[in-house]
């Protein structure tokens, strides 16, 4: 029998903050969140603590102060070199109702000189179509380190890098989705990180109410970002509905509402055929929903780079017409 009380693990305090019952539990401060995430990234946490922390945070729902603190912890440890990027474009949700038209939007923008970093966390949920699965088909460079990213951006202005290549600790947390039965807050956090410090970070948050929290986290970090409720959770404007832009620039929050581009909702396809993306890109097939989704998503990106809404749509039309149709 051991009569000596073992010392408390340093990370236990953060589990206690989140899990101390209805009256005792509370949000973490920004500083506490920074310290907690620092320990997670440094591998100073037991697996049981990791699972408990992620699920308690998921149940409580993370707030802007916590997201900002988590991001600061990552950025303090970020080893990425200085690589010029215009748009940080996270892709973590996957699509199940419509094809990932945002990939064509990114390609068309890159064709005309916009430097875009795409990043994602792998196919973590069955029944969804992920960016990673379409890179070869759409001739989008898949990079495994920052040097490859730098080369791809210089040569093609477009690069995709998996989360596991630059933040393996966070990828491991995402991979716990099928063990824990729920997506963790890391899916949300990855959208804010902007590892190369791009001029504008585009974010899509599907869960109602989270858009404003993400915008506030980016504002606290003094980032320039636009957050939307993208189709299927990806950075893709749904042309069938009103799109609310939650923006932050120079520490100031701003909002815009973009009306639908279609008078009637399109019928979703019975199945998702990725080859349709190639056919539309080459001009060999028409897809009214896809065309509008690409146009409005390109306009969103250009709005993030400083254009007005009217200018952004006009520029999107021009860039789409000038795309290089060979794949």
N, C-alpha and C positions, 0 to 999 in steps of 0.2 A: 504494500500500500504506500502510495506517495503522499506524504503529508506536507509537502512543500508546494505552495500555490505557484503555478507557472506564470511568468510575466505575460501581460496581454500583448498580442501582436499589434504593431504600430498601425496597421490598416483597419483594425477592429473599430476604431473611433468613427470611421466613415460609414461602415455598415450600420453602426448604432445610430448615427444621425438620421439615416433614411428609414430605419426599421424599428424605432423605439415606440411602436404603438401609435394609435390615433392622436393622442394628446402629446406624446413626447417627440414624434418624428417631425422633421422640418426640412426645408430646403438647405442645401449647402451654400455657403458664401462663395464668391468667386475665388477667393484665396484657398478655401478648403477644396474646392473642385480642382484647382490647379495642382494642389499637393496630392490629392487622391489619384488623379490621372497620371501624374508624374511617377507615382509608385507602380501603377499598372504598366506603364510603358517601360519602366526599368526592371520589370520582372520581380518586384519585391512583395508580391501578393500570392497567397495560397489559392489553389483552384476553387476551393469551396467559397472563399471570400469573393473571388471574381464573379462566380455565378450568382451569389446572393446580392452583391452590389449591383450588377447589371439588371437583375429582375426587380429589385426594390426600386431602382431608378426608373425602370420602365413602368412599374405600377404607379409611382408617384407622378411621373411625367416630368422630364427635365425642363428647366427654365433657362432664360437667356443668360443669367449670371453663371449658371453651371456650364452651359455650352461655351461661354467665353473663357471661363477658367480652364476647361478641358483643352480648348484650342491653344491657349497660351502655353500649357504644358507641352503639347506636341511641338509647337513652334520653337520652344526653347531647345528641343532635342532634334529638330529637323536638320538633316544633313544634306538637303538638296542644294546644289550650286545655284548661282545666279544665272537664270535662263530667261530671256525676255518672253513674256506671254501676254496676249491680249485678253483671252477668256479662259477662266477655269470652269470646266464643264463636267460636274460629277454625274455619274451614271450608275446608280446602285439599285434601282427598283425593278427593272425588267418590265416588259410589256405583255399584256395578255388579251386586250380588247382590240388594239390596233397595232399595225407594224411600227417599228421605231423610226418614224419619219425624221426625227431630230438628227439622225446620222447623216441624212442627205443635206439637211440645213447646215450642219457643221462642215461637210465636204465642200459645199458651194461657197461658203464664207472663206474657207481655207484656200480654195482655188484662186481667190482674188486677193490673197495676202494677209488675211486675219489669222494670227497665230493662236491655236486652240489646243489646250491640254484636256483630253478626256481621261477620266479614271473611274474604275469600278471595282466592286468587291466579289465578283464571281456569281455563278448561278446557284444562289442559296435557296431558292424557292421553286418547287416543281410547277410546271405549267406556264412558265414565263419565258419570254425570249429576251436574251441579254445582249448588250453591245458586244461583249467578248466573243459571242458566237457568230457574229456577222463581220468581223474585221477583215478576214481574208476575202470574203465575197465582195465587200465594198472597197477593197484595196486601201484600208486604213492601217497605217503602221502600228504594229504591236511592239512595244518596247519593254525591256526587262530591267533597265537601269537608266539613270539620268543622262548618261552620255548618249545612249541611243535616242532618248527623248530630244536632246539638243540637236542631234543630227537630223532627226525626222522633222523637227520644227524648221530647221534651216532649209531643208530640201523640199518639204511638202507642206509646211505650216500647220500640220495636224499630227498629233501623236496620241496614242492610248497607252497608259501604263497601269497594270493591276495594282490595287492597294497593297497586296502582299509584297510587291517589289520595293516599296518605299516606307511602308508601315506594317511590318509583319505582325506586330503585337495586336494592332487593330484588326487585321484580317483574321487572326485567330479568334478574336471576340465575335466577329461576324459569323464565323464558321460554327459557333456554338448554337446558332439558330435552331438546328434540328435536334440538338441535345436538350436545350432548355424549352423548346416548343414555342418560343416567341422571338420575334426580332428584338434585338437589344437597341439601346439608344445610340450605339456606334454607327448604325445606319444613318442616323440623322447627323451625327458629329462629322462623318466623313465628307458631308456636303459643304461644310463650313471651312475646312482646313486650308484650302487654297495653297498647296505646298510650295508653289513657285512664285507666290505673290503676284498673280495676274492682275492686270488693270481693273478687271471686273470679274466678280464671282457670280455665276448663275446658279441658282438653287431651286429645286423643286421639292416641295413638301406636300404630300397628299392629304395628311391628316388635318381636319379642320382645326383652326386655332393655332397651329404650330407655325404657320407662315410668319405671323407677327413676332413670335418668340425668336425665330431664326433671324429675322431682320434686325431685331433688337440686339441679338448676340453679335451680329456683324457690325452694328453701329458702335457697340461697346469696344469692339476691336479696331475701330476706325477704318474698316474695310469699305470698299465700294462694292455693293452687291445688289442684285435683284432676286427676289424670292417670289415664286408663283406656285399655284396648285396645278402642277403639270399633269398632262394626260398619263394616267397609270403610274404617276410618281416620278416620271422622267422630265427633264427640261424640254418640254414640248408643249406648245400652246395648243389647246383644244379649240379649233375654229368654230365649233358648234355652240360654244358657251361664252359667257363673259369671262374675261381674264383679268384678275386684279393683280397689279404689280405692287409689291412691297419693296420699295427701294431705300437705300441709304447711301449718301454721298457726303464726304467731308464731315461726318458725325451728325448729319441731319437726315431724319427720316422723311420719306415722301411716298405718295400713293398715286397710282393711275388706274383707271378702269378702261379696258379695251373691249368694245362691243363684239359680239359674234360676227364672223365673216360669212356665215351661212344662215339663211332665213329658216331653214329646216335642218333638223339633226340628220346626219347620215346614218344609214344602217350599218352596223359593224359587220365585218366580213365573217363568214362561217369558219374560216381557218386563216392562219397567218402564213403566207407564202413569201419568204424573204426574196425570192427571185423577182417579185413585183417591184421591190425597191430598185433593183438594177434596171428593170424595164422602164420605169418612170424616169430614172436618172438619164437614160439614153434617149428618152423621147419616143420609145417604142410602144408605150402604153399610157393611157390616161387614168388617173385616179383623183377624183374631185376632192375627196377628203384629204388625201395625201398631199396634193398640191397646195391646199389651203393651210394645212398643218406646217408644211415646209416654209411657206411664205411668212406666216405669222411668227414662227420660231426664229427665222432669220431676222425678222424685224425686232424681236425681243433682244436678240444678241446685239444688234446694231444700236438699239436704244441704250443698252448697257455701255456702249462705247461712246455715247455722247450725242447721238442723233435724236431729234424729236420724233414723235410717233409718225408723223407724215413723211418726214425724211427717211425714216427707217424702212417703211413699206416701199417707198419709191426705190431706194437703194437695193432692197431685197429683190425686187422684180428685176432690176438691172443685173445684179450679180447672178441670179438664177439663169437668166437668159445667156450670160457669158460663161457659164460653167463648162468645164472640159468633160465632154460626155463619154470619153473612153474610160473604161475600168479594166 
